[in-house]
Structure formats: structure tokens, C-alpha cells
Amino acid sequence: LGMEAITPGETDYSAQLADIATLGPELLYYGGYDADAAVLVSQMAGAGLGDTLFFGCDGTYGVNYIELAGSASE
């Protein structure tokens, strides 16, 4: 179990995701909004978190998230 903070609007969360990857999580929960969720999901595989489930709150999911995250949103 761990926690990392991000700065909304950034385009690179690789440092935070690398820290998370060291914990070997089965699930990553994000309680923010769709644009940042799309960035996180798009960078998860590169951080070794490709098999980690991504779960977010209601502000995370929607058409904008799907468009921004592309195939990473699946």
C-alpha cells in the first residue's frame, strides 16, 4: 500500500509511476480528473505497470478520457 501525489496538468508522471512500480501493486487508484488520468494510464506500461489495474473516481471516466488515453484506456 502506498500513495503518490501528482501535479495536475503535468505531462510526465514517470517519476511517480516508477515509485509506485517498486511496490508491485495489483491496482492503482486515482481520484482526479480525466485529462490527468489519461496521462497516467498512457505512461503505466512504460513504468512496468502494464498488468496493474487502473481504477478512478467518476471524474476520471468519460469520452474525453477515452479520446486522450486512446488504446491505453481499454
mmCIF file of the N, C-alpha and C atoms, coordinates in Angstrom:
data_MODEL
# 
_entry.id   MODEL 
# 
loop_
_atom_site.group_PDB 
_atom_site.id 
_atom_site.type_symbol 
_atom_site.label_atom_id 
_atom_site.label_alt_id 
_atom_site.label_comp_id 
_atom_site.label_asym_id 
_atom_site.label_entity_id 
_atom_site.label_seq_id 
_atom_site.pdbx_PDB_ins_code 
_atom_site.Cartn_x 
_atom_site.Cartn_y 
_atom_site.Cartn_z 
_atom_site.occupancy 
_atom_site.B_iso_or_equiv 
_atom_site.pdbx_formal_charge 
_atom_site.auth_seq_id 
_atom_site.auth_comp_id 
_atom_site.auth_asym_id 
_atom_site.auth_atom_id 
_atom_site.pdbx_PDB_model_num 
ATOM 1   N N  . LEU A 1 1  ? 0.855   -1.171 0.000   1.00 0.00 ? 1  LEU A N  1 
ATOM 2   C CA . LEU A 1 1  ? 0.000   0.000  0.000   1.00 0.00 ? 1  LEU A CA 1 
ATOM 3   C C  . LEU A 1 1  ? 0.896   1.227  0.000   1.00 0.00 ? 1  LEU A C  1 
ATOM 4   N N  . GLY A 1 2  ? 0.592   2.186  -0.854  1.00 0.00 ? 2  GLY A N  1 
ATOM 5   C CA . GLY A 1 2  ? 1.383   3.405  -0.927  1.00 0.00 ? 2  GLY A CA 1 
ATOM 6   C C  . GLY A 1 2  ? 0.562   4.543  -1.480  1.00 0.00 ? 2  GLY A C  1 
ATOM 7   N N  . MET A 1 3  ? 1.157   5.711  -1.501  1.00 0.00 ? 3  MET A N  1 
ATOM 8   C CA . MET A 1 3  ? 0.479   6.895  -2.023  1.00 0.00 ? 3  MET A CA 1 
ATOM 9   C C  . MET A 1 3  ? 1.504   7.802  -2.688  1.00 0.00 ? 3  MET A C  1 
ATOM 10  N N  . GLU A 1 4  ? 1.147   8.352  -3.826  1.00 0.00 ? 4  GLU A N  1 
ATOM 11  C CA . GLU A 1 4  ? 1.965   9.323  -4.542  1.00 0.00 ? 4  GLU A CA 1 
ATOM 12  C C  . GLU A 1 4  ? 1.074   10.488 -4.934  1.00 0.00 ? 4  GLU A C  1 
ATOM 13  N N  . ALA A 1 5  ? 1.622   11.674 -4.917  1.00 0.00 ? 5  ALA A N  1 
ATOM 14  C CA . ALA A 1 5  ? 0.885   12.868 -5.349  1.00 0.00 ? 5  ALA A CA 1 
ATOM 15  C C  . ALA A 1 5  ? 1.379   13.287 -6.727  1.00 0.00 ? 5  ALA A C  1 
ATOM 16  N N  . ILE A 1 6  ? 0.468   13.854 -7.513  1.00 0.00 ? 6  ILE A N  1 
ATOM 17  C CA . ILE A 1 6  ? 0.845   14.420 -8.806  1.00 0.00 ? 6  ILE A CA 1 
ATOM 18  C C  . ILE A 1 6  ? 0.407   15.877 -8.847  1.00 0.00 ? 6  ILE A C  1 
ATOM 19  N N  . THR A 1 7  ? 0.991   16.609 -9.780  1.00 0.00 ? 7  THR A N  1 
ATOM 20  C CA . THR A 1 7  ? 0.583   17.986 -10.030 1.00 0.00 ? 7  THR A CA 1 
ATOM 21  C C  . THR A 1 7  ? -0.317  17.974 -11.259 1.00 0.00 ? 7  THR A C  1 
ATOM 22  N N  . PRO A 1 8  ? -1.594  18.304 -11.105 1.00 0.00 ? 8  PRO A N  1 
ATOM 23  C CA . PRO A 1 8  ? -2.496  18.303 -12.257 1.00 0.00 ? 8  PRO A CA 1 
ATOM 24  C C  . PRO A 1 8  ? -1.968  19.185 -13.386 1.00 0.00 ? 8  PRO A C  1 
ATOM 25  N N  . GLY A 1 9  ? -2.140  18.702 -14.606 1.00 0.00 ? 9  GLY A N  1 
ATOM 26  C CA . GLY A 1 9  ? -1.729  19.453 -15.777 1.00 0.00 ? 9  GLY A CA 1 
ATOM 27  C C  . GLY A 1 9  ? -0.343  19.115 -16.283 1.00 0.00 ? 9  GLY A C  1 
ATOM 28  N N  . GLU A 1 10 ? 0.416   18.322 -15.540 1.00 0.00 ? 10 GLU A N  1 
ATOM 29  C CA . GLU A 1 10 ? 1.741   17.907 -15.994 1.00 0.00 ? 10 GLU A CA 1 
ATOM 30  C C  . GLU A 1 10 ? 1.588   16.899 -17.134 1.00 0.00 ? 10 GLU A C  1 
ATOM 31  N N  . THR A 1 11 ? 2.656   16.696 -17.882 1.00 0.00 ? 11 THR A N  1 
ATOM 32  C CA . THR A 1 11 ? 2.605   15.747 -18.991 1.00 0.00 ? 11 THR A CA 1 
ATOM 33  C C  . THR A 1 11 ? 3.509   14.544 -18.774 1.00 0.00 ? 11 THR A C  1 
ATOM 34  N N  . ASP A 1 12 ? 4.220   14.516 -17.655 1.00 0.00 ? 12 ASP A N  1 
ATOM 35  C CA . ASP A 1 12 ? 5.129   13.406 -17.376 1.00 0.00 ? 12 ASP A CA 1 
ATOM 36  C C  . ASP A 1 12 ? 5.015   13.001 -15.911 1.00 0.00 ? 12 ASP A C  1 
ATOM 37  N N  . TYR A 1 13 ? 4.431   11.838 -15.701 1.00 0.00 ? 13 TYR A N  1 
ATOM 38  C CA . TYR A 1 13 ? 4.295   11.295 -14.351 1.00 0.00 ? 13 TYR A CA 1 
ATOM 39  C C  . TYR A 1 13 ? 5.178   10.064 -14.173 1.00 0.00 ? 13 TYR A C  1 
ATOM 40  N N  . SER A 1 14 ? 6.224   9.951  -14.989 1.00 0.00 ? 14 SER A N  1 
ATOM 41  C CA . SER A 1 14 ? 7.064   8.753  -14.948 1.00 0.00 ? 14 SER A CA 1 
ATOM 42  C C  . SER A 1 14 ? 7.763   8.569  -13.607 1.00 0.00 ? 14 SER A C  1 
ATOM 43  N N  . ALA A 1 15 ? 8.167   9.641  -12.945 1.00 0.00 ? 15 ALA A N  1 
ATOM 44  C CA . ALA A 1 15 ? 8.837   9.508  -11.644 1.00 0.00 ? 15 ALA A CA 1 
ATOM 45  C C  . ALA A 1 15 ? 7.885   8.926  -10.603 1.00 0.00 ? 15 ALA A C  1 
ATOM 46  N N  . GLN A 1 16 ? 6.661   9.426  -10.568 1.00 0.00 ? 16 GLN A N  1 
ATOM 47  C CA . GLN A 1 16 ? 5.678   8.907  -9.616  1.00 0.00 ? 16 GLN A CA 1 
ATOM 48  C C  . GLN A 1 16 ? 5.324   7.451  -9.929  1.00 0.00 ? 16 GLN A C  1 
ATOM 49  N N  . LEU A 1 17 ? 5.169   7.151  -11.216 1.00 0.00 ? 17 LEU A N  1 
ATOM 50  C CA . LEU A 1 17 ? 4.826   5.786  -11.606 1.00 0.00 ? 17 LEU A CA 1 
ATOM 51  C C  . LEU A 1 17 ? 5.970   4.820  -11.308 1.00 0.00 ? 17 LEU A C  1 
ATOM 52  N N  . ALA A 1 18 ? 7.207   5.273  -11.457 1.00 0.00 ? 18 ALA A N  1 
ATOM 53  C CA . ALA A 1 18 ? 8.358   4.427  -11.114 1.00 0.00 ? 18 ALA A CA 1 
ATOM 54  C C  . ALA A 1 18 ? 8.359   4.106  -9.626  1.00 0.00 ? 18 ALA A C  1 
ATOM 55  N N  . ASP A 1 19 ? 8.050   5.099  -8.804  1.00 0.00 ? 19 ASP A N  1 
ATOM 56  C CA . ASP A 1 19 ? 7.964   4.865  -7.358  1.00 0.00 ? 19 ASP A CA 1 
ATOM 57  C C  . ASP A 1 19 ? 6.855   3.870  -7.032  1.00 0.00 ? 19 ASP A C  1 
ATOM 58  N N  . ILE A 1 20 ? 5.730   4.010  -7.706  1.00 0.00 ? 20 ILE A N  1 
ATOM 59  C CA . ILE A 1 20 ? 4.602   3.102  -7.490  1.00 0.00 ? 20 ILE A CA 1 
ATOM 60  C C  . ILE A 1 20 ? 4.977   1.685  -7.925  1.00 0.00 ? 20 ILE A C  1 
ATOM 61  N N  . ALA A 1 21 ? 5.682   1.570  -9.045  1.00 0.00 ? 21 ALA A N  1 
ATOM 62  C CA . ALA A 1 21 ? 6.051   0.256  -9.576  1.00 0.00 ? 21 ALA A CA 1 
ATOM 63  C C  . ALA A 1 21 ? 6.904   -0.537 -8.589  1.00 0.00 ? 21 ALA A C  1 
ATOM 64  N N  . THR A 1 22 ? 7.708   0.139  -7.779  1.00 0.00 ? 22 THR A N  1 
ATOM 65  C CA . THR A 1 22 ? 8.549   -0.573 -6.806  1.00 0.00 ? 22 THR A CA 1 
ATOM 66  C C  . THR A 1 22 ? 7.718   -1.303 -5.759  1.00 0.00 ? 22 THR A C  1 
ATOM 67  N N  . LEU A 1 23 ? 6.465   -0.911 -5.606  1.00 0.00 ? 23 LEU A N  1 
ATOM 68  C CA . LEU A 1 23 ? 5.580   -1.541 -4.627  1.00 0.00 ? 23 LEU A CA 1 
ATOM 69  C C  . LEU A 1 23 ? 4.885   -2.789 -5.178  1.00 0.00 ? 23 LEU A C  1 
ATOM 70  N N  . GLY A 1 24 ? 4.956   -2.976 -6.498  1.00 0.00 ? 24 GLY A N  1 
ATOM 71  C CA . GLY A 1 24 ? 4.313   -4.132 -7.128  1.00 0.00 ? 24 GLY A CA 1 
ATOM 72  C C  . GLY A 1 24 ? 2.809   -4.188 -6.944  1.00 0.00 ? 24 GLY A C  1 
ATOM 73  N N  . PRO A 1 25 ? 2.113   -3.080 -7.190  1.00 0.00 ? 25 PRO A N  1 
ATOM 74  C CA . PRO A 1 25 ? 0.668   -3.063 -6.921  1.00 0.00 ? 25 PRO A CA 1 
ATOM 75  C C  . PRO A 1 25 ? -0.145  -3.878 -7.928  1.00 0.00 ? 25 PRO A C  1 
ATOM 76  N N  . GLU A 1 26 ? -1.271  -4.383 -7.454  1.00 0.00 ? 26 GLU A N  1 
ATOM 77  C CA . GLU A 1 26 ? -2.229  -5.034 -8.340  1.00 0.00 ? 26 GLU A CA 1 
ATOM 78  C C  . GLU A 1 26 ? -3.190  -4.005 -8.917  1.00 0.00 ? 26 GLU A C  1 
ATOM 79  N N  . LEU A 1 27 ? -3.363  -2.879 -8.221  1.00 0.00 ? 27 LEU A N  1 
ATOM 80  C CA . LEU A 1 27 ? -4.326  -1.859 -8.607  1.00 0.00 ? 27 LEU A CA 1 
ATOM 81  C C  . LEU A 1 27 ? -3.757  -0.476 -8.308  1.00 0.00 ? 27 LEU A C  1 
ATOM 82  N N  . LEU A 1 28 ? -4.026  0.471  -9.203  1.00 0.00 ? 28 LEU A N  1 
ATOM 83  C CA . LEU A 1 28 ? -3.673  1.869  -8.985  1.00 0.00 ? 28 LEU A CA 1 
ATOM 84  C C  . LEU A 1 28 ? -4.982  2.662  -8.978  1.00 0.00 ? 28 LEU A C  1 
ATOM 85  N N  . TYR A 1 29 ? -5.257  3.346  -7.880  1.00 0.00 ? 29 TYR A N  1 
ATOM 86  C CA . TYR A 1 29 ? -6.461  4.176  -7.776  1.00 0.00 ? 29 TYR A CA 1 
ATOM 87  C C  . TYR A 1 29 ? -6.062  5.634  -7.939  1.00 0.00 ? 29 TYR A C  1 
ATOM 88  N N  . TYR A 1 30 ? -6.815  6.356  -8.783  1.00 0.00 ? 30 TYR A N  1 
ATOM 89  C CA . TYR A 1 30 ? -6.573  7.779  -8.991  1.00 0.00 ? 30 TYR A CA 1 
ATOM 90  C C  . TYR A 1 30 ? -7.868  8.539  -8.745  1.00 0.00 ? 30 TYR A C  1 
ATOM 91  N N  . GLY A 1 31 ? -7.823  9.532  -7.889  1.00 0.00 ? 31 GLY A N  1 
ATOM 92  C CA . GLY A 1 31 ? -9.020  10.290 -7.527  1.00 0.00 ? 31 GLY A CA 1 
ATOM 93  C C  . GLY A 1 31 ? -9.078  11.669 -8.137  1.00 0.00 ? 31 GLY A C  1 
ATOM 94  N N  . GLY A 1 32 ? -8.604  11.820 -9.363  1.00 0.00 ? 32 GLY A N  1 
ATOM 95  C CA . GLY A 1 32 ? -8.608  13.129 -10.006 1.00 0.00 ? 32 GLY A CA 1 
ATOM 96  C C  . GLY A 1 32 ? -9.508  13.162 -11.227 1.00 0.00 ? 32 GLY A C  1 
ATOM 97  N N  . TYR A 1 33 ? -9.085  13.902 -12.237 1.00 0.00 ? 33 TYR A N  1 
ATOM 98  C CA . TYR A 1 33 ? -9.910  14.113 -13.422 1.00 0.00 ? 33 TYR A CA 1 
ATOM 99  C C  . TYR A 1 33 ? -9.349  13.436 -14.664 1.00 0.00 ? 33 TYR A C  1 
ATOM 100 N N  . ASP A 1 34 ? -10.175 13.415 -15.706 1.00 0.00 ? 34 ASP A N  1 
ATOM 101 C CA . ASP A 1 34 ? -9.911  12.631 -16.903 1.00 0.00 ? 34 ASP A CA 1 
ATOM 102 C C  . ASP A 1 34 ? -8.611  12.946 -17.634 1.00 0.00 ? 34 ASP A C  1 
ATOM 103 N N  . ALA A 1 35 ? -8.248  14.204 -17.782 1.00 0.00 ? 35 ALA A N  1 
ATOM 104 C CA . ALA A 1 35 ? -7.049  14.545 -18.549 1.00 0.00 ? 35 ALA A CA 1 
ATOM 105 C C  . ALA A 1 35 ? -5.793  13.979 -17.892 1.00 0.00 ? 35 ALA A C  1 
ATOM 106 N N  . ASP A 1 36 ? -5.679  14.111 -16.581 1.00 0.00 ? 36 ASP A N  1 
ATOM 107 C CA . ASP A 1 36 ? -4.513  13.575 -15.881 1.00 0.00 ? 36 ASP A CA 1 
ATOM 108 C C  . ASP A 1 36 ? -4.574  12.052 -15.803 1.00 0.00 ? 36 ASP A C  1 
ATOM 109 N N  . ALA A 1 37 ? -5.759  11.499 -15.680 1.00 0.00 ? 37 ALA A N  1 
ATOM 110 C CA . ALA A 1 37 ? -5.911  10.042 -15.679 1.00 0.00 ? 37 ALA A CA 1 
ATOM 111 C C  . ALA A 1 37 ? -5.423  9.462  -17.000 1.00 0.00 ? 37 ALA A C  1 
ATOM 112 N N  . ALA A 1 38 ? -5.715  10.140 -18.098 1.00 0.00 ? 38 ALA A N  1 
ATOM 113 C CA . ALA A 1 38 ? -5.277  9.676  -19.412 1.00 0.00 ? 38 ALA A CA 1 
ATOM 114 C C  . ALA A 1 38 ? -3.757  9.666  -19.504 1.00 0.00 ? 38 ALA A C  1 
ATOM 115 N N  . VAL A 1 39 ? -3.111  10.686 -18.963 1.00 0.00 ? 39 VAL A N  1 
ATOM 116 C CA . VAL A 1 39 ? -1.645  10.736 -18.965 1.00 0.00 ? 39 VAL A CA 1 
ATOM 117 C C  . VAL A 1 39 ? -1.092  9.583  -18.129 1.00 0.00 ? 39 VAL A C  1 
ATOM 118 N N  . LEU A 1 40 ? -1.638  9.383  -16.944 1.00 0.00 ? 40 LEU A N  1 
ATOM 119 C CA . LEU A 1 40 ? -1.177  8.296  -16.073 1.00 0.00 ? 40 LEU A CA 1 
ATOM 120 C C  . LEU A 1 40 ? -1.309  6.939  -16.758 1.00 0.00 ? 40 LEU A C  1 
ATOM 121 N N  . VAL A 1 41 ? -2.482  6.652  -17.286 1.00 0.00 ? 41 VAL A N  1 
ATOM 122 C CA . VAL A 1 41 ? -2.737  5.359  -17.922 1.00 0.00 ? 41 VAL A CA 1 
ATOM 123 C C  . VAL A 1 41 ? -1.823  5.158  -19.124 1.00 0.00 ? 41 VAL A C  1 
ATOM 124 N N  . SER A 1 42 ? -1.591  6.203  -19.876 1.00 0.00 ? 42 SER A N  1 
ATOM 125 C CA . SER A 1 42 ? -0.739  6.106  -21.059 1.00 0.00 ? 42 SER A CA 1 
ATOM 126 C C  . SER A 1 42 ? 0.713   5.817  -20.696 1.00 0.00 ? 42 SER A C  1 
ATOM 127 N N  . GLN A 1 43 ? 1.131   6.184  -19.493 1.00 0.00 ? 43 GLN A N  1 
ATOM 128 C CA . GLN A 1 43 ? 2.522   6.005  -19.076 1.00 0.00 ? 43 GLN A CA 1 
ATOM 129 C C  . GLN A 1 43 ? 2.735   4.794  -18.166 1.00 0.00 ? 43 GLN A C  1 
ATOM 130 N N  . MET A 1 44 ? 1.673   4.110  -17.790 1.00 0.00 ? 44 MET A N  1 
ATOM 131 C CA . MET A 1 44 ? 1.796   2.981  -16.861 1.00 0.00 ? 44 MET A CA 1 
ATOM 132 C C  . MET A 1 44 ? 2.626   1.833  -17.426 1.00 0.00 ? 44 MET A C  1 
ATOM 133 N N  . ALA A 1 45 ? 2.392   1.437  -18.659 1.00 0.00 ? 45 ALA A N  1 
ATOM 134 C CA . ALA A 1 45 ? 3.125   0.309  -19.235 1.00 0.00 ? 45 ALA A CA 1 
ATOM 135 C C  . ALA A 1 45 ? 4.621   0.594  -19.273 1.00 0.00 ? 45 ALA A C  1 
ATOM 136 N N  . GLY A 1 46 ? 4.992   1.806  -19.620 1.00 0.00 ? 46 GLY A N  1 
ATOM 137 C CA . GLY A 1 46 ? 6.400   2.186  -19.670 1.00 0.00 ? 46 GLY A CA 1 
ATOM 138 C C  . GLY A 1 46 ? 7.083   2.150  -18.318 1.00 0.00 ? 46 GLY A C  1 
ATOM 139 N N  . ALA A 1 47 ? 6.287   2.201  -17.258 1.00 0.00 ? 47 ALA A N  1 
ATOM 140 C CA . ALA A 1 47 ? 6.826   2.163  -15.895 1.00 0.00 ? 47 ALA A CA 1 
ATOM 141 C C  . ALA A 1 47 ? 6.786   0.746  -15.319 1.00 0.00 ? 47 ALA A C  1 
ATOM 142 N N  . GLY A 1 48 ? 6.417   -0.228 -16.151 1.00 0.00 ? 48 GLY A N  1 
ATOM 143 C CA . GLY A 1 48 ? 6.336   -1.598 -15.666 1.00 0.00 ? 48 GLY A CA 1 
ATOM 144 C C  . GLY A 1 48 ? 5.026   -1.920 -14.977 1.00 0.00 ? 48 GLY A C  1 
ATOM 145 N N  . LEU A 1 49 ? 4.013   -1.094 -15.217 1.00 0.00 ? 49 LEU A N  1 
ATOM 146 C CA . LEU A 1 49 ? 2.710   -1.284 -14.585 1.00 0.00 ? 49 LEU A CA 1 
ATOM 147 C C  . LEU A 1 49 ? 1.641   -1.711 -15.590 1.00 0.00 ? 49 LEU A C  1 
ATOM 148 N N  . GLY A 1 50 ? 2.062   -2.348 -16.672 1.00 0.00 ? 50 GLY A N  1 
ATOM 149 C CA . GLY A 1 50 ? 1.130   -2.740 -17.723 1.00 0.00 ? 50 GLY A CA 1 
ATOM 150 C C  . GLY A 1 50 ? 0.058   -3.720 -17.286 1.00 0.00 ? 50 GLY A C  1 
ATOM 151 N N  . ASP A 1 51 ? 0.359   -4.536 -16.281 1.00 0.00 ? 51 ASP A N  1 
ATOM 152 C CA . ASP A 1 51 ? -0.618  -5.508 -15.785 1.00 0.00 ? 51 ASP A CA 1 
ATOM 153 C C  . ASP A 1 51 ? -1.374  -5.008 -14.562 1.00 0.00 ? 51 ASP A C  1 
ATOM 154 N N  . THR A 1 52 ? -1.093  -3.788 -14.144 1.00 0.00 ? 52 THR A N  1 
ATOM 155 C CA . THR A 1 52 ? -1.747  -3.205 -12.976 1.00 0.00 ? 52 THR A CA 1 
ATOM 156 C C  . THR A 1 52 ? -3.095  -2.622 -13.388 1.00 0.00 ? 52 THR A C  1 
ATOM 157 N N  . LEU A 1 53 ? -4.140  -2.961 -12.668 1.00 0.00 ? 53 LEU A N  1 
ATOM 158 C CA . LEU A 1 53 ? -5.465  -2.408 -12.951 1.00 0.00 ? 53 LEU A CA 1 
ATOM 159 C C  . LEU A 1 53 ? -5.491  -0.931 -12.583 1.00 0.00 ? 53 LEU A C  1 
ATOM 160 N N  . PHE A 1 54 ? -6.165  -0.128 -13.397 1.00 0.00 ? 54 PHE A N  1 
ATOM 161 C CA . PHE A 1 54 ? -6.334  1.293  -13.117 1.00 0.00 ? 54 PHE A CA 1 
ATOM 162 C C  . PHE A 1 54 ? -7.784  1.522  -12.739 1.00 0.00 ? 54 PHE A C  1 
ATOM 163 N N  . PHE A 1 55 ? -7.992  2.199  -11.634 1.00 0.00 ? 55 PHE A N  1 
ATOM 164 C CA . PHE A 1 55 ? -9.339  2.468  -11.143 1.00 0.00 ? 55 PHE A CA 1 
ATOM 165 C C  . PHE A 1 55 ? -9.413  3.934  -10.755 1.00 0.00 ? 55 PHE A C  1 
ATOM 166 N N  . GLY A 1 56 ? -10.477 4.613  -11.177 1.00 0.00 ? 56 GLY A N  1 
ATOM 167 C CA . GLY A 1 56 ? -10.624 6.021  -10.853 1.00 0.00 ? 56 GLY A CA 1 
ATOM 168 C C  . GLY A 1 56 ? -12.028 6.360  -10.399 1.00 0.00 ? 56 GLY A C  1 
ATOM 169 N N  . CYS A 1 57 ? -12.190 7.573  -9.954  1.00 0.00 ? 57 CYS A N  1 
ATOM 170 C CA . CYS A 1 57 ? -13.490 8.055  -9.493  1.00 0.00 ? 57 CYS A CA 1 
ATOM 171 C C  . CYS A 1 57 ? -14.329 8.515  -10.684 1.00 0.00 ? 57 CYS A C  1 
ATOM 172 N N  . ASP A 1 58 ? -15.515 9.020  -10.421 1.00 0.00 ? 58 ASP A N  1 
ATOM 173 C CA . ASP A 1 58 ? -16.419 9.411  -11.508 1.00 0.00 ? 58 ASP A CA 1 
ATOM 174 C C  . ASP A 1 58 ? -15.891 10.577 -12.335 1.00 0.00 ? 58 ASP A C  1 
ATOM 175 N N  . GLY A 1 59 ? -14.968 11.363 -11.825 1.00 0.00 ? 59 GLY A N  1 
ATOM 176 C CA . GLY A 1 59 ? -14.383 12.457 -12.595 1.00 0.00 ? 59 GLY A CA 1 
ATOM 177 C C  . GLY A 1 59 ? -13.333 11.997 -13.581 1.00 0.00 ? 59 GLY A C  1 
ATOM 178 N N  . THR A 1 60 ? -13.010 10.716 -13.516 1.00 0.00 ? 60 THR A N  1 
ATOM 179 C CA . THR A 1 60 ? -11.947 10.164 -14.349 1.00 0.00 ? 60 THR A CA 1 
ATOM 180 C C  . THR A 1 60 ? -12.450 9.674  -15.692 1.00 0.00 ? 60 THR A C  1 
ATOM 181 N N  . TYR A 1 61 ? -13.602 9.058  -15.699 1.00 0.00 ? 61 TYR A N  1 
ATOM 182 C CA . TYR A 1 61 ? -14.052 8.378  -16.907 1.00 0.00 ? 61 TYR A CA 1 
ATOM 183 C C  . TYR A 1 61 ? -15.071 9.187  -17.696 1.00 0.00 ? 61 TYR A C  1 
ATOM 184 N N  . GLY A 1 62 ? -14.955 9.088  -19.002 1.00 0.00 ? 62 GLY A N  1 
ATOM 185 C CA . GLY A 1 62 ? -15.857 9.765  -19.912 1.00 0.00 ? 62 GLY A CA 1 
ATOM 186 C C  . GLY A 1 62 ? -15.247 9.767  -21.300 1.00 0.00 ? 62 GLY A C  1 
ATOM 187 N N  . VAL A 1 63 ? -15.916 10.383 -22.223 1.00 0.00 ? 63 VAL A N  1 
ATOM 188 C CA . VAL A 1 63 ? -15.453 10.426 -23.608 1.00 0.00 ? 63 VAL A CA 1 
ATOM 189 C C  . VAL A 1 63 ? -14.093 11.103 -23.703 1.00 0.00 ? 63 VAL A C  1 
ATOM 190 N N  . ASN A 1 64 ? -13.881 12.171 -22.966 1.00 0.00 ? 64 ASN A N  1 
ATOM 191 C CA . ASN A 1 64 ? -12.603 12.875 -23.011 1.00 0.00 ? 64 ASN A CA 1 
ATOM 192 C C  . ASN A 1 64 ? -11.459 11.957 -22.586 1.00 0.00 ? 64 ASN A C  1 
ATOM 193 N N  . TYR A 1 65 ? -11.664 11.189 -21.532 1.00 0.00 ? 65 TYR A N  1 
ATOM 194 C CA . TYR A 1 65 ? -10.647 10.235 -21.061 1.00 0.00 ? 65 TYR A CA 1 
ATOM 195 C C  . TYR A 1 65 ? -10.319 9.224  -22.152 1.00 0.00 ? 65 TYR A C  1 
ATOM 196 N N  . ILE A 1 66 ? -11.333 8.658  -22.769 1.00 0.00 ? 66 ILE A N  1 
ATOM 197 C CA . ILE A 1 66 ? -11.133 7.652  -23.810 1.00 0.00 ? 66 ILE A CA 1 
ATOM 198 C C  . ILE A 1 66 ? -10.390 8.246  -24.996 1.00 0.00 ? 66 ILE A C  1 
ATOM 199 N N  . GLU A 1 67 ? -10.755 9.452  -25.398 1.00 0.00 ? 67 GLU A N  1 
ATOM 200 C CA . GLU A 1 67 ? -10.084 10.099 -26.526 1.00 0.00 ? 67 GLU A CA 1 
ATOM 201 C C  . GLU A 1 67 ? -8.627  10.416 -26.202 1.00 0.00 ? 67 GLU A C  1 
ATOM 202 N N  . LEU A 1 68 ? -8.357  10.903 -24.997 1.00 0.00 ? 68 LEU A N  1 
ATOM 203 C CA . LEU A 1 68 ? -6.992  11.273 -24.617 1.00 0.00 ? 68 LEU A CA 1 
ATOM 204 C C  . LEU A 1 68 ? -6.097  10.061 -24.371 1.00 0.00 ? 68 LEU A C  1 
ATOM 205 N N  . ALA A 1 69 ? -6.629  9.022  -23.748 1.00 0.00 ? 69 ALA A N  1 
ATOM 206 C CA . ALA A 1 69 ? -5.823  7.849  -23.404 1.00 0.00 ? 69 ALA A CA 1 
ATOM 207 C C  . ALA A 1 69 ? -5.705  6.854  -24.555 1.00 0.00 ? 69 ALA A C  1 
ATOM 208 N N  . GLY A 1 70 ? -6.607  6.943  -25.518 1.00 0.00 ? 70 GLY A N  1 
ATOM 209 C CA . GLY A 1 70 ? -6.554  6.026  -26.653 1.00 0.00 ? 70 GLY A CA 1 
ATOM 210 C C  . GLY A 1 70 ? -6.653  4.579  -26.222 1.00 0.00 ? 70 GLY A C  1 
ATOM 211 N N  . SER A 1 71 ? -5.818  3.725  -26.814 1.00 0.00 ? 71 SER A N  1 
ATOM 212 C CA . SER A 1 71 ? -5.885  2.291  -26.517 1.00 0.00 ? 71 SER A CA 1 
ATOM 213 C C  . SER A 1 71 ? -5.504  1.968  -25.077 1.00 0.00 ? 71 SER A C  1 
ATOM 214 N N  . ALA A 1 72 ? -4.790  2.856  -24.404 1.00 0.00 ? 72 ALA A N  1 
ATOM 215 C CA . ALA A 1 72 ? -4.428  2.628  -23.001 1.00 0.00 ? 72 ALA A CA 1 
ATOM 216 C C  . ALA A 1 72 ? -5.654  2.667  -22.095 1.00 0.00 ? 72 ALA A C  1 
ATOM 217 N N  . SER A 1 73 ? -6.759  3.224  -22.588 1.00 0.00 ? 73 SER A N  1 
ATOM 218 C CA . SER A 1 73 ? -7.975  3.327  -21.774 1.00 0.00 ? 73 SER A CA 1 
ATOM 219 C C  . SER A 1 73 ? -8.759  2.018  -21.716 1.00 0.00 ? 73 SER A C  1 
ATOM 220 N N  . GLU A 1 74 ? -8.366  1.052  -22.514 1.00 0.00 ? 74 GLU A N  1 
ATOM 221 C CA . GLU A 1 74 ? -9.117  -0.213 -22.568 1.00 0.00 ? 74 GLU A CA 1 
ATOM 222 C C  . GLU A 1 74 ? -8.853  -1.083 -21.367 1.00 0.00 ? 74 GLU A C  1 
# 
